[in-house]
């Protein structure tokens, strides 16, 4: 089910009404049924994959907690991790690995006969597996007690507001919140609806208006001038940010209606003044996951600069691969890792920005960061290496004709609106920013958002980009 659909428009109020009508004791069952229904609106059979993940991690976590033998604990953890990663790799990486093995064996003169599989990747599987693995790892480390109620744990994995695109939450926060009895409070309703309205505006008005302009250029870059290709490259960071930020904001708002807090997954990344700062603000839950469960276990930065650099590149390469089964995603991750490393190794150059937030140098660094992010995103957005090459060829060789640029007027306007929103919401969130404002100003904002949402949204109902991950 899409947040930006009529289906969800009816589903959410009905669910919230039932949620508060039921005694607190039975709400877990309503959340479970609603989350299953929400997910099965995509491909019903794939709910069985999530059930398998839930059962494996629920019982392996109990087994980890139930034994005092270190080797047995580790064995149960390995079972959980291998099961989760095995499911993820089969659906997401089988064909990718198969194609690469075929290419490698052909270079060696060998005949590789395994066939690719025509399988549809389950929506949001990468998020589910990472969130569920975090739980078993925390139980293994002794930071989390194993859950004894299968229904509560199932809701932690399935919770519909964040089930298909995050944020990736720990059981100590989301799992605990799902158990708490909640009363219908005005504050939760007000801030929940504020966030949903703002999230829908960012997704449907900003992201979906930019999407057609970017898509046509990236689909056939050879047909457009170098200037048009450059515009598309610079617009894509706005599109993907508005798309994913919009989803996260709606998710936080929907959960807030139930009195359940979700973490902020974004903190104005378009205003980052370095790539390291960008990753502290962009997809925060994934960054935290890789830092805590990959970077630190590898040794982090404890064993010298060389080891730190290797760990850094491993994490960013895996982050790229997490986003997609293609070498261009790996390159996207490695390029981010390389630039982040360069910044760290030359950190003294960037001290002035921290001391002078409003300085001209700081503004220049923000602009520099945006351009670096935009050009690295070409590897993310392009379908293949061939498309990456064709985009950069078109950028260099197709001439800087201004044809059709004036027709981008609405697109540029909404980019400007998004930048203004970033400036207004710097290091805060829409509900926290608008709540203390006078009533007249608040309702003026609501009507402006509704006007754009109803009158100027993208014509197509576009899926959220991160659903494919």
N, C-alpha and C positions, 0 to 999 in steps of 0.2 A: 504494500500500500504506500502510495506517495503522500508526503505531507502536503504537497501542492495539488491535491485532488479533491473533487466533490465527495468522494468516498470517505476521506479522512475528516472532511468538514462535518459529516454526520456522525462518524464513528467516535470522535473525541468527546463531544458533549454527552452522548449516550453513555459512554464508558464512565465519565466523571460523575454523572448522575447516579449510576449504579454503584460506583465506588463509595460514595458518601452515604448511600442508602443502606448498604450492607453493614452488618457489624464488623468491627475491625478483625475479628477472628477469621472471617471468610474472605477478606479482601485479597489474600495471596492467590486464592483460586481464581478470582475474577481477573487479576493481573495475568496469571498464567494463560487462561482461556483467551483473553484479549490479545496477548502477545503472540500466541500461536495463530490466531485469526489474522492478525496484522501481517505476520511473515508469510502465511499460506496464501495471501492475496497475490504473491509473486509466482512461486512455483510450489504448490502444496506438498509434493513428495519430499522436497528438500528439508522439511521440518524434521524428518527422520535422522538426517545427519546431525542436526543440533541436539536431538535427543541422545544420540550416541555419545557425543562430546560430554553432555551433561552427566550421563550415567558413568562414563569412564572416570571423569574427574571427581565426581561425588564419592565414588567408592575407593578410588586410589588415595584421595585425601584422608578418608577415614582410616584406611590401612596404614598410611604414613604415621598418623597420630597414634594408632593402636599398637605400634611396635617400638621397642627400645633399641633394636639392632640397627646400627648405622648403615650397614650394607643393604639390609632389607628396605630401610627407608629410601635409600638412594635408588634401589631397584624399582620401587613403586613410583618414584618420581620419574625415572626414565621411562617407565611404561606409560605414564600420563603424557609426557612430552613427545615420545615417539608416536603415540596414537594421534595426538592433536596435529603434529607436524606431518604425519603420514597422510591423514585425511586432507590437510591443506595442500600438500604436495601433489597428491593424486589428482585433485580437481583443478588446481591452479598451475602446476608445473610439469605434469606428466608429458604433455605434448611439447613443451619447451625443452625438457631434458631429452626427449626422444629425437627431436629434430637436431639438437646439437650432437648427440651421440652418432646419429646417422651421418652428419657432416664430417665428424672426426674419423669415423671408420672408413668413409669413402676416401679420405686423404691417405689412409693407411692401406688402401686397396682391398678392404674387407667389405663383405656384403652384409648389410644390416637390414633385417626384414620386418622389424616391429612396426606396426601400423599406428597412426595417430588415432585418437578417440574423439568422436563427436559428442562431447559432454559439455553441458552448460554449467558455467561456474556459479555456485550458489551465492546469492547476494549477501555481501557483508561477512563472508566466512573468515576472512583474515582478522576482522575485529573480534568475532566470537572466539576463535582459537586463542588469540593473544590474551583476551580478558580471562578466559577459563584457565589458561596456563599460569597466569599471574596468581590465581588463587592457589593452585597446588604448590607452586614455588613458595608462596608465603607460608602455607601450612608446613612445608618441609623445613623452612628456616625457623619455624617456631614463632613467627610473627602473627599467625592467624590460627584460631581454633577451627577445627574441621566442623562444617555445618552438619547437623544431625537431621534436618528437615529437608527432604528431597525437593519439596515444592518451593521453599525459599531459595535454594540454590538454583533451581531451574529458572526462577524469575530473575536471578542475578545475570544469568547468561542470556535470557530471552527478552528482558525488559524492553518493551516496544519503542519507547522514545529514542533510545540510543542503540538499538540492537543491530542496525545495518550499517551505521557509519560513525559509531562512537558518540561521545568520547569513551576511551577505554578506562574503566573504573576499577578500583580495587574493591575486594569484598568487604574490607574493613569500613568502607564509606558507603557504597551503594547497598551492599548486602545488609548492613546494619539499618540503613534508612528504610529499606523495604519491609522491615519487621515492625517499625514504629507505628503506633496508633496515631492517626492524624485527624484533627478536627477541621471542618470547612472554614478557613480563615480568609477574611477579605484581602489581606496582604498577599496570600498565595495566589488567589484568583486574579487580583489586579496585576501583579508582576508577571504571572504566567501568561495572561493574555497580551500584555505589553510586549513580551519577548516573542510570542508567536506572531503577532502583527508585524513587528520589526523584522523578524526572520523571513516571513513570507515576502515582505517588501524587498529585502536584499536579494533573495533568490529569484523571485518572479519578475521583478522590475529591473534590477541591475544585471544579475547574472544572465537571465534568459534574453535580455535585450542585446547583450554583448555577444552571446553564443553564436548567432547566425553569421555575424561579421567575421568572427574568428574561424568558424567551421569552413566557410566557403574558400577562404584563402589557404588554410592548412590542407584541405582536400585536393586542391589543384593549384599549388603555388606558381606553377609555370604560366598560368593565365593572368597573373596580376603583376602590377608594377612593383619595383623594389620598395617604393614608399608604402604601398598597400600591404606588402609583406611585413615591413617594419611595424606598421600600425597594428597588424594582427599579433605580432610577437609581443608588442608592448601591452596589448589589450588582454592577452590570455591570463596573466597574473591577476588582473582584476576579476576576470570571469571565474576562475577556479576558486579564488578567495571568497567572492560573493556567494558562489554556489555552496561551498563547504561551510562557510561561516553562517550562511542563512540556515542550512540544515541544523548545525549545532545550536543555534539560537532558538529555533523551533523546538528542538529536543529538550533543551534546558527549560523552556517555557512550559511544555507539555508535562514534564516531570514536576515542575513547580506547582502545577494545579493540584497535584497529589501531595504536596508538601515534601517532595523528595528533591534534595539538591544534587545537581550534577556539576562537575567541575567546568570551568571556562576552558574551552579548547583553543581559543584565540585571544590574543591581547594586542590588537592593532599592529599586525606584522608589516603592513605597508609603510609604517613609520620606523621600522628598524634601521639602526645606523651601522650595522655590520651583519654579516651572514650568521655569526654566532648569536647575535641579538635576535635575528630573524627566527632562528630555530628555538629560541626561548619563548617566542610569541606565536609561532605557527604550529598547528597540530600538536599542542603541548602534551597531550596524553600519550601520543606515540613516541615523542621525544623522550618523555620520562620513562616509558616502558623499555626502550632500547638502552637508555643510560643505566637503568637499575638492573636489568636482567641480561644484558649483553656486555656493555662497556665496562662496568665495574667488575663483573666476574672475570673478564679478560685481563684485569689488572689496572684498568683506567689509566691514569697518568702517573702511577707510583714508580714505575721502573724505567724512568728516563724518557727523553724526548723521542727516541727512535721507536720504542715500544708504544708510547702514547700515540705516535703518528700511525702506526700499524693498526692499533685498536680503533682509532678514529675512522680510518678508511674501511675497516671491516664493518663497523656499525653503519656507516653511510651506504656502503655497497648493499648490505642486507636490507636497509631501509628502502633503497631503490628497488630491489628485487621483491620486497613486500608489496610494493605498489603495482607491480606488473611483471609477468613472465616474459621478459624481453631484455636484450642487452642494452637497449637505449635507456631503459629504466635504471639499470645498473650504472650506466655512464652518468645519468642524471644525479644519482646518489654520490658517485665518486667525485664528480665535479664540485658538488656542494662540500663534500669532505675535504677536498684539496684546498678550496678557498677558505674554509673555516680553519684549517691547519695553518695556512699562510697568515691569517689574521692573528692567530694565537702566537705564532712564532715571531710576529712583528708587533706585539701588543702595545709596546711603548708608544708607537706612532698614534695610537687611538686613545691615549689617556686624555687629551684635551677635550674630546667630545663629551666625556663623562662629567668633567668639571664645568662645562659651558653648554648647557642644554639648548640655549637659543642662539648659539654661535653660527656664523656663516659656514664654518667648517663642518659643524654637525649637520646642517641642512644639506651640504654637499655630500656627506657620507650617506645620508638617507637616500639621496638620488642615485648615488653610485650603487648602493645595495640593491635598489629596485632594478636597475639595468642589468646587474649581474644575475639576479633571480630570473628576470624575464628571458634572457638569452639562454640560460641553463634550462629553463622550462621548455625550450624547443625539443629537447630530447625526451621530455615527459609527454608532450602533446602529440608529437609525430608518431605515426603508426609503425614505422620501421626505420632502419638505418637509411634506406633509399630515400624515404620521405625527409629525413633530417638533411641529407645532402641536397635534395632538390629545393628545400626551403632556403638554405644558405646560398645556393647557387642563384635562386631567384632574387634574393636580397642584394646580391652583388651585381648581377648582370642584367636585370630587367628594366632598369632606368627609373628615375624618380618622377614619373608623371603624377600629377595631382588629380587625375581623372577619378571620379567617384568618391573622393575623400569628403567633399561637402555633404554627401548623402549620409554620412556617419553622425550627423548632428545629434540625434537622440542618444546615440551610444556615448559620445563624448560628454553629453550633459549628465548622464547617469554615472559615468566615471567620476566626474567632478563631484556629484552628490556623494558618492562613496568616499572620496577623499575628505570631504567636509565631515562626514560621519566619523571617519577615523580620527580627525583632529578633535572633534567634540567628545569622543568617547575614549580618548587616549588613556590607557591603563584603567578603564572602568567598563561598565556594561550598560546597555540601554536602559534597563529597568532601574538600575541604581542612579543613573544620570538624570532620568526624567522624573522619578518619584518625588523629589523635594521641590520641583518647579511649581509655580502657581497653576491653579486649575485651568485658567484660560490658556496658558501656554501649552500645558499638557494636551488639552483637547485640540488645540490648533495643530499640534504635531500629529495627533492621531488622524485627524481629517485629511491632512496632507498625505500621510502614508496611505490611507484608504483611497484617496483620489488617484494616486499613482498606481496603486495595486490594482484597482478596478478598471482604470481607464487607459493605462499605458504599459501593462505587463506584456511580456513576450507572448505571441499568439499561440505558440506550441506549448504543450505540457511536457516539459523536458525533465528527464530523470536527474537525480543528483549525481554528480560526477563520481563521488566516492562510493556509490553503491556498487560499482564494479570491483572494489577492492575488498 
